[in-house]
Amino acid sequence: SNAVSVTFDAPLVASPKHAMIAIQVSRKKLYELINTGELESYTEGKSRRITVKSINDYIERRLAAEAVRRGRAASYGDDQSRT
């Protein structure tokens, strides 16, 4: 048979508590980020889940903005080495 096995090395979603810990923000700030579309989330029953991809994307945007603020070009995510 051609059965396909799927394994995940890391979670695809995080609870609000785990997301707050991951990006070191308050609950209020986390929900501001969700409400403004900075973080993607959905509800599963009564539980909210935030996508890990949107957390990573948010961090990348913040790093890029910081690089611009400091007058450097951001190259995060590229294969170029950073010095």
C-alpha positions in Angstrom: 0.0 0.0 0.0 1.0 3.6 -0.5 0.2 4.8 3.1 1.8 8.2 3.9 3.1 8.8 7.4 3.2 12.4 8.7 5.3 13.4 11.6 5.7 16.8 13.2 8.9 17.9 14.8 7.4 21.0 16.4 3.8 22.1 17.2 2.0 24.1 14.5 0.0 26.1 17.0 0.4 27.5 20.5 -1.9 28.4 23.3 -2.1 32.1 24.3 -0.1 31.2 27.4 2.7 29.6 25.4 2.6 32.4 22.8 3.0 35.0 25.6 6.0 33.2 26.9 7.5 32.7 23.5 7.4 36.4 22.6 7.6 37.8 26.1 4.4 39.9 26.0 1.5 40.5 28.3 -1.9 38.9 27.7 -3.2 42.4 26.8 -0.4 42.9 24.2 -1.0 39.4 22.8 -4.6 40.0 22.2 -3.8 43.4 20.6 -1.5 41.6 18.2 -4.3 39.1 17.4 -6.9 41.8 17.0 -4.7 43.9 14.6 -3.8 40.8 12.5 -0.2 40.7 13.5 -0.8 37.1 14.8 -3.1 34.6 13.2 -5.3 32.6 15.5 -8.5 30.6 15.6 -10.7 29.0 18.2 -10.9 25.2 18.8 -14.0 24.8 21.0 -13.4 27.3 23.8 -9.6 27.4 23.3 -7.7 29.9 21.2 -4.8 28.7 19.2 -2.1 31.0 17.6 -0.2 29.7 14.6 3.5 29.2 15.2 4.2 30.5 11.7 2.5 33.8 12.5 4.6 34.0 15.7 7.8 33.4 13.7 6.6 35.9 11.0 6.0 38.5 13.7 9.5 38.1 15.1 11.0 38.4 11.6 9.0 41.6 11.0 10.2 43.0 14.3 13.8 42.2 13.5 13.5 43.8 10.1 12.0 46.9 11.5 14.7 47.1 14.1 17.4 46.7 11.5 15.8 49.6 9.5 15.7 51.7 12.6 19.4 51.1 13.2 20.2 51.8 9.6 21.0 48.2 8.6 19.5 46.1 5.8 17.7 43.1 7.2 18.8 39.7 5.7 17.1 37.4 8.2 16.0 34.2 6.6 18.5 34.4 3.8 21.4 32.0 3.5 23.9 34.9 3.8 26.0 34.8 7.0 25.5 37.6 9.5 28.5 39.2 11.1 
